[in-house]
């Protein structure tokens, strides 16, 4: 499992809508080996919040969207 991601998280991320910013973030982090703890620290949220984003359960707060999109762009270059 890449960087400690459970099979459940990977599967939930793959089946969630690609259009969601949090899901795109999850795909980029899983592929790049960036940990949930690193993402949580980067955006000042809990690890559970990051898991919820990755799995498409919740959307990031609007004020974080631009920063998250830029982070995804850096990871996917």
Buried (B, 14 or more C-beta within 10 A) or exposed (E): EEEEBEEEBBEBBEEBEEEBBBBBBBBBBBEEEBBBEBBBEBBEBEBEBBBBBBBBBEBBEEEBEEEBBEBBEEBEE
